[in-house]
Amino acid sequence: MREGKKIRERVGHQNSFDVPNGYFEHLPERIMSVLPDEDKAFATEKVSLWLKVRPWVYMAALFVGAALIIRVASGNHGANNKDASYAYEEVISDEYLDISLEKAQMGDYALYVYLTENGGN
């Protein structure tokens, strides 16, 4: 409370924001002098056909581009899947198979169970 009184004593009670004399009396004339004429403000320009069609062309290009991106990103193209019944078979030598089984440390019964569950012959 005392601080507020000290500030008022230093600054005073006078309003520091002053408006020049006659400011509001001449304000409308100054605003109207800056505005353009009505004839020039509403002059119509001839719009070309391209300006009318351009948004539709851009939208069509957007949809074509999106369709191409989806087509490329999907990866399921008809040319890649010619024969779906084709099964990849790899020929493995007996030596490689023996080494792999020794490293796997599987017994005969465990190997039999593994092969029957996973479709081995």
N, C-alpha and C positions, 0 to 999 in steps of 0.2 A: 504494500500500500504506500509506504513511504517512497519507494523507488519511483512509482508512478508520479507522485507529486514533484519529485526532483526533476524528472524528465520534462514535465509540463512547465516547470519554472525555467529550465534551460531553453526549451524550444518555443514555448509560448502557446497561446490559444488561437493564434491567427491561422487561417486556412492558407496553405502554401500553393494551392492550385488555383491559378487565375485564368480567366478566359479574356482574350482581347476584346476591347470595346467594339460592339457592332458585329461580332462574329456570327451569331445566330441569325441576325437580321439579313445578312448578305449570303448566307450559306446556300439557299436554294438557287440563287442566280449563278453562283460559282459552279455548283454541280451541273446545272443545265448547260453551262457553257463548255464543259468538258465532254459531255455525251455527244455521240455522233448523230447526224441527221437521221430522221426516220426513213427517208427514201433509200439511203445507203445501207442502213442496218438490215432491212428486210429485202434486199435485192436477191432475186432467185437466180441461181446459176444453173446452166444446163448440165444435167448429169448424164454422163456417157453410159452406154450399155455395159461396158466392162465394170464400172463402179457399182452397177446394180447386180451383176452376176458374180462378182468376185467373191463374196462370202460363201456362195453355194459351191463354187469351184474349190475353194480352200477346204470346205467341209468334206466334199467328195474325195479330195486328195488325202485328207486325214484318215478317212475310213479305208481307203485302198492301202495306204501305208500300214495301218494297224492290222489289216488282214494279211498282208505280206509278212509282217513281223511275227504274227501268230503262226503262220504257216511254216516259217523257217524255224521258229523256236520249238514247235511241237516235235519235230524230228521224225514223225511217222509219215514217211512218204511212200507211195505205192511202189516205187522202183526198188527200194531196199528190201521189201518183204515179198520177193517173187515166189519162193517156195517155203512155206511155213513148216512143212513136215520134215525139212532137212535137219538132220541131227549131226552135230559135230563129233567126230570120233578121232581120238588121238591114239596113235600107236606107241605103246610104251614097251621098251625092251625088258626082258626078264631080269637082267642084271640091275637095272634101275629100280624095278619093283622089289627085288630082294633087299637092296640097300635101304629103300624107303621103309619096308616092313621092319627091318632090324632097328632102325632109328625110332620108329613109332613105339617100340617095345610093347606090342600087343600079342597076347596069346592067341592060339588057334581058335578057341571058342569066341573070344572077343572080336577077332577079325571076322568070323562067320556071322556073328550078330550084326556087326557094322555093315557088312556087305548085303545082308538080307534086308535090313531096314532102309538102306539107301539105294536099293535097286541094282546092285552089282550082280554079275553073272558068275 
